[in-house]
């Protein structure tokens, strides 16, 4: 699973709508799963770097108000 593929460098209204749609699809695939545990495992086994995690965390924070 590539979490980074969900949060690209999108700008503009159409890209924001596309991003929201992609997030909704991602959210659906994560139903019933422990996201925190998955991220910890990805960090532990090198599939995600701490830098990638921090970027994704910042992007998710910026989308928080849109997705509520």
ABEGO torsion letter per residue (X at the ends): XBAAAABBBBBEAAAAAAAAAAAAAAAAAABGBBAAAAAAAAAAAGABBAAAAAAAAAAAAAAAAAAX
